[in-house]
Amino acid sequence: MMRIVADDWKHQATGFKEIGCGGEAVIYKMRDDVVGKVFMQPDDLQFKGNKELQKAAEVRIEEMQKKIFKFPRGLPAGFVVPTGALVNKKKEVFGYVMPYVKGIGMDKLAQTDSKLTDAQIAKILCSLHKLVSEIHTKGVVIGDFNENNIIVDSNHEAHIVDTDSCQFGEYLCRNFMPHFVAPELVVGDKSSTSNESQTKQTKKVSEQPKSFVLLTPHTELTDWYSFMVIAMRLITSTGPYGGVLGEMDLYQRFLERATVFDRRVKYPMNAVPLSDVPRSVLELFFRFFYRGERFIPDVKVFDDLVQSKTTRRFKRRK
């Protein structure tokens, strides 16, 4: 991997268009086909007074000094990995460059006003399923897998970007988004315990601060959980923990696994009704989100979005 020396980045960055900014980095359009991701430093104003975030930034940058040069070879083109390291005059990595992918963010396509057809949704999900499978064959776990990191091109092919946090070898992924992470990673696994131990475990977790902390590492199977959340949102415009259940927040609903399949949950009015989803697809959602099963979903099921054998055909809400 090439090293791109940028001695005076703050000055040089003024010549580039900022196209994104998150909690850990800023994204710049450097050329028509290249973007740069620059990590925020521990002393940046955004982290001022927050020692936890300052430490996280320090750890992230320290780890990236080696990780960026160790990405597995032969990863699929749709998994957009760093192609060059941005370094200062001390040869310290402070960011990287990667190919620019032209398309629409999956988060926008999951909105209720999306114009996607059933066939296009099926093609996108089949493309993403194939991509995830290929990534896993290279020993890589996506980890922080969510719709904000997916770009869909004009051919309805999915691309995963912002991949520096992925998990491989000695490098664990510490990042996640609450609505896309498998509940067992952040509140523990209650699926295989007795009623008594479940009560003890729930009480123990409930006594913790109501914030999401990764308790165990991401796995290939939890990647597939995230995939199913992305699929559900693309199909219905809501996720497994959408809707409202009294005053419960997401953390409390995770503890009770109170998904949209729970009769107590008020389903979002602007989402596609679950009764309009093909039975085979709905069964996948039920198994993943209500029963808590983890497995590789059969990609052929998504063809039923177009060729449904159920009595009620799936239709996007107009």
C-alpha positions as CSV (number, residue, x, y, z in Angstrom):
1,M,0.0,0.0,0.0
2,M,1.3,3.4,-0.9
3,R,2.0,6.1,1.7
4,I,0.8,9.6,0.8
5,V,2.8,12.3,2.7
6,A,0.7,15.3,3.8
7,D,2.8,17.5,6.0
8,D,0.3,20.3,6.4
9,W,-3.0,18.6,6.1
10,K,-5.1,21.4,7.7
11,H,-3.9,23.7,4.9
12,Q,-4.2,21.1,2.2
13,A,-7.7,20.0,3.3
14,T,-9.0,23.4,2.3
15,G,-8.7,22.4,-1.3
16,F,-10.9,19.4,-0.9
17,K,-14.7,19.2,-0.5
18,E,-15.9,17.8,2.9
19,I,-18.6,15.2,2.1
20,G,-19.1,13.6,5.5
21,C,-18.4,13.9,9.1
22,G,-19.0,11.3,11.9
23,G,-18.0,10.7,15.4
24,E,-14.4,9.7,14.6
25,A,-13.4,11.1,11.2
26,V,-14.1,13.5,8.4
27,I,-14.5,12.4,4.8
28,Y,-13.1,14.5,1.9
29,K,-13.6,14.2,-1.9
30,M,-10.0,14.4,-3.1
31,R,-10.6,13.5,-6.7
32,D,-13.6,12.4,-8.8
33,D,-12.7,8.8,-8.0
34,V,-10.9,9.1,-4.6
35,V,-12.0,10.1,-1.1
36,G,-10.0,10.5,2.0
37,K,-10.9,9.6,5.5
38,V,-9.1,11.7,8.2
39,F,-9.3,10.5,11.8
40,M,-10.1,13.1,14.5
41,Q,-7.2,13.6,16.9
42,P,-7.6,13.2,20.7
43,D,-7.1,17.0,21.1
44,D,-9.8,17.9,18.6
45,L,-12.5,20.3,19.9
46,Q,-15.2,17.6,19.4
47,F,-13.6,15.5,22.1
48,K,-12.8,18.4,24.5
49,G,-13.6,17.5,28.1
50,N,-14.5,13.9,27.3
51,K,-11.7,11.6,28.4
52,E,-13.4,8.5,27.2
53,L,-13.7,9.8,23.6
54,Q,-10.2,11.2,23.7
55,K,-8.9,7.8,24.8
56,A,-10.9,6.0,22.1
57,A,-9.4,8.4,19.4
58,E,-5.9,7.7,20.7
59,V,-6.5,3.9,20.6
60,R,-8.0,4.1,17.1
61,I,-5.1,6.0,15.7
62,E,-2.5,3.9,17.4
63,E,-4.1,0.7,16.1
64,M,-4.3,2.1,12.6
65,Q,-0.6,2.6,12.3
66,K,-0.3,-1.1,11.6
67,K,-3.8,-2.4,10.8
68,I,-4.1,-0.3,7.6
69,F,-1.2,-2.2,6.0
70,K,-2.5,-5.7,7.0
71,F,-5.8,-5.9,5.3
72,P,-6.3,-9.4,3.8
73,R,-5.6,-9.7,0.1
74,G,-8.2,-10.7,-2.5
75,L,-11.2,-9.0,-0.8
76,P,-14.2,-8.4,-3.2
77,A,-14.2,-5.1,-5.1
78,G,-17.6,-4.3,-3.5
79,F,-15.8,-4.1,-0.1
80,V,-14.1,-0.8,-0.4
81,V,-10.9,-1.0,1.6
82,P,-8.1,1.6,2.1
83,T,-5.8,1.9,-1.0
84,G,-3.3,4.4,0.5
85,A,-2.3,5.7,3.9
86,L,-2.2,9.4,4.7
87,V,0.9,10.1,6.8
88,N,2.6,13.1,8.2
89,K,6.3,14.0,8.0
90,K,6.9,11.6,11.0
91,K,5.4,8.8,8.9
92,E,2.5,8.5,11.3
93,V,-0.8,7.4,9.8
94,F,-3.7,10.0,10.4
95,G,-6.1,8.7,7.7
96,Y,-6.4,6.9,4.4
97,V,-7.7,7.1,0.9
98,M,-10.2,4.8,-0.8
99,P,-12.1,4.6,-4.1
100,Y,-15.1,6.9,-4.4
101,V,-18.3,4.9,-5.0
102,K,-21.0,6.8,-7.0
103,G,-24.5,5.8,-5.9
104,I,-27.2,6.2,-3.2
105,G,-26.9,5.4,0.4
106,M,-28.9,2.4,1.6
107,D,-30.3,4.6,4.4
108,K,-32.0,6.8,1.9
109,L,-33.4,3.7,0.0
110,A,-34.9,2.4,3.2
111,Q,-37.1,5.5,3.6
112,T,-40.9,5.3,3.1
113,D,-40.7,7.5,0.0
114,S,-38.3,5.1,-1.8
115,K,-39.2,4.5,-5.4
116,L,-37.6,1.1,-5.5
117,T,-39.5,-1.8,-7.2
118,D,-39.8,-5.2,-5.7
119,A,-37.3,-6.6,-8.3
120,Q,-34.8,-3.8,-7.5
121,I,-35.0,-4.6,-3.8
122,A,-34.5,-8.3,-4.4
123,K,-31.4,-7.5,-6.6
124,I,-29.9,-5.2,-4.0
125,L,-30.3,-7.8,-1.2
126,C,-29.0,-10.7,-3.4
127,S,-26.0,-8.5,-4.3
128,L,-25.3,-7.6,-0.6
129,H,-25.8,-11.3,0.5
130,K,-23.1,-12.4,-2.1
131,L,-20.8,-9.6,-1.0
132,V,-21.1,-10.6,2.7
133,S,-20.5,-14.2,1.9
134,E,-17.3,-13.4,-0.1
135,I,-16.0,-11.1,2.7
136,H,-16.4,-13.9,5.2
137,T,-14.4,-16.4,3.1
138,K,-11.4,-14.1,3.5
139,G,-11.6,-14.3,7.3
140,V,-13.1,-10.8,7.7
141,V,-16.0,-9.9,9.9
142,I,-17.7,-6.6,9.0
143,G,-18.7,-5.8,12.6
144,D,-20.0,-2.3,12.3
145,F,-22.4,-3.4,9.6
146,N,-25.2,-0.8,9.0
147,E,-27.1,0.9,6.2
148,N,-25.0,4.1,6.6
149,N,-22.0,2.2,5.3
150,I,-23.6,0.8,2.1
151,I,-23.8,2.5,-1.3
152,V,-26.0,1.2,-4.0
153,D,-24.9,2.0,-7.6
154,S,-27.1,2.5,-10.7
155,N,-27.0,-1.2,-11.4
156,H,-28.5,-1.9,-7.9
157,E,-25.2,-3.5,-6.8
158,A,-24.3,-3.0,-3.1
159,H,-20.9,-1.7,-2.0
160,I,-19.7,-1.5,1.6
161,V,-17.6,1.5,2.4
162,D,-15.9,2.9,5.5
163,T,-14.3,-0.5,6.2
164,D,-11.4,0.4,8.4
165,S,-13.2,-0.8,11.6
166,C,-13.7,-4.4,10.2
167,Q,-12.5,-7.3,12.2
168,F,-9.7,-9.7,11.1
169,G,-6.7,-11.4,12.7
170,E,-5.7,-9.7,15.9
171,Y,-7.8,-6.6,15.2
172,L,-11.3,-6.6,16.8
173,C,-14.1,-4.3,15.7
174,R,-15.2,-2.1,18.6
175,N,-17.8,-0.1,16.7
176,F,-21.5,-0.7,16.3
177,M,-24.8,1.1,15.8
178,P,-27.5,0.1,18.4
179,H,-30.3,-0.5,15.8
180,F,-28.1,-2.9,13.8
181,V,-26.1,-4.8,16.4
182,A,-27.2,-8.2,17.6
183,P,-28.7,-7.8,21.1
184,E,-26.7,-10.6,22.6
185,L,-23.5,-8.6,21.9
186,V,-24.5,-5.7,24.1
187,V,-27.0,-7.1,26.7
188,G,-26.0,-10.7,26.9
189,D,-27.5,-13.9,25.6
190,K,-30.7,-15.1,27.3
191,S,-31.8,-17.6,24.7
192,S,-30.3,-20.7,26.2
193,T,-30.8,-20.0,29.9
194,S,-33.4,-21.2,32.4
195,N,-36.1,-18.9,33.7
196,E,-34.3,-18.5,37.0
197,S,-31.0,-17.6,35.4
198,Q,-32.7,-15.4,32.9
199,T,-34.2,-13.4,35.8
200,K,-30.8,-13.1,37.5
201,Q,-29.1,-12.1,34.2
202,T,-31.8,-9.5,33.4
203,K,-31.5,-8.0,36.9
204,K,-27.7,-7.9,36.6
205,V,-27.8,-6.2,33.2
206,S,-30.6,-3.9,34.3
207,E,-28.4,-2.6,37.1
208,Q,-25.8,-1.5,34.6
209,P,-26.0,2.0,33.1
210,K,-28.5,2.1,30.3
211,S,-25.9,2.5,27.5
212,F,-24.7,0.2,24.9
213,V,-21.3,-1.4,25.5
214,L,-19.9,-4.3,23.4
215,L,-19.7,-7.2,25.7
216,T,-18.5,-9.9,23.3
217,P,-16.8,-9.6,19.8
218,H,-18.7,-9.5,16.5
219,T,-18.9,-12.8,14.6
220,E,-19.9,-13.9,11.1
221,L,-23.3,-14.8,12.4
222,T,-23.9,-11.4,14.0
223,D,-23.0,-9.9,10.6
224,W,-25.9,-11.9,9.3
225,Y,-28.1,-10.5,12.0
226,S,-27.1,-7.0,10.8
227,F,-27.8,-8.0,7.2
228,M,-31.3,-9.1,8.2
229,V,-32.0,-5.7,9.9
230,I,-30.8,-4.0,6.7
231,A,-33.0,-6.2,4.6
232,M,-36.0,-5.6,6.8
233,R,-35.6,-1.9,6.7
234,L,-35.2,-1.9,2.9
235,I,-38.4,-4.0,2.6
236,T,-40.6,-2.5,5.2
237,S,-39.0,0.9,6.1
238,T,-38.7,-0.2,9.7
239,G,-36.5,-2.4,11.7
240,P,-37.1,-5.2,14.2
241,Y,-37.2,-2.8,17.1
242,G,-39.2,-0.1,15.3
243,G,-42.5,1.2,16.6
244,V,-43.3,2.1,20.2
245,L,-43.7,0.1,23.4
246,G,-44.8,2.5,26.2
247,E,-41.9,4.4,27.5
248,M,-39.4,1.7,26.8
249,D,-36.1,2.8,25.2
250,L,-34.2,0.6,22.8
251,Y,-32.0,-0.8,25.6
252,Q,-35.0,-1.9,27.6
253,R,-36.6,-3.5,24.5
254,F,-33.3,-5.3,23.8
255,L,-33.5,-6.8,27.3
256,E,-37.0,-8.1,26.7
257,R,-36.4,-8.8,23.0
258,A,-39.6,-6.7,22.5
259,T,-39.6,-6.6,18.7
260,V,-42.3,-5.6,16.2
261,F,-43.6,-9.2,16.6
262,D,-44.5,-8.5,20.2
263,R,-48.3,-7.7,20.3
264,R,-47.6,-4.9,22.8
265,V,-45.6,-2.9,20.2
266,K,-47.4,-0.2,18.3
267,Y,-46.2,-0.8,14.7
268,P,-45.1,2.3,12.7
269,M,-48.0,3.6,10.6
270,N,-45.9,4.7,7.7
271,A,-44.1,1.3,7.4
272,V,-45.1,-1.5,5.1
273,P,-47.4,-3.9,7.0
274,L,-45.9,-7.2,7.9
275,S,-48.9,-8.9,6.5
276,D,-47.9,-7.6,3.0
277,V,-44.4,-9.2,3.2
278,P,-44.1,-12.7,1.5
279,R,-44.5,-15.5,4.0
280,S,-41.0,-16.9,3.4
281,V,-39.3,-13.5,4.0
282,L,-41.5,-12.9,7.1
283,E,-40.5,-16.2,8.5
284,L,-36.8,-15.2,8.2
285,F,-37.5,-12.0,10.1
286,F,-39.4,-14.0,12.7
287,R,-36.7,-16.5,13.2
288,F,-33.9,-13.9,13.5
289,F,-35.7,-11.3,15.6
290,Y,-38.3,-13.1,17.7
291,R,-36.7,-16.5,18.2
292,G,-33.2,-15.2,18.2
293,E,-31.8,-17.7,15.7
294,R,-28.5,-17.1,14.0
295,F,-27.7,-18.7,10.6
296,I,-26.9,-17.8,7.0
297,P,-30.2,-16.8,5.4
298,D,-31.1,-18.5,2.1
299,V,-30.6,-15.8,-0.6
300,K,-33.3,-17.4,-2.8
301,V,-35.9,-16.3,-0.3
302,F,-35.6,-12.7,-1.5
303,D,-36.8,-13.8,-5.0
304,D,-40.2,-14.2,-3.3
305,L,-40.4,-10.4,-3.2
306,V,-41.0,-10.6,-6.9
307,Q,-42.5,-14.1,-7.2
308,S,-44.5,-14.4,-4.0
309,K,-46.4,-17.6,-3.4
310,T,-48.4,-16.1,-0.5
311,T,-52.0,-15.0,-0.8
312,R,-51.1,-11.4,-0.4
313,R,-48.5,-10.0,-2.8
314,F,-45.8,-7.7,-1.3
315,K,-46.2,-4.1,-2.4
316,R,-44.3,-1.0,-1.4
317,R,-46.5,1.5,0.3
318,K,-47.1,4.5,-2.1
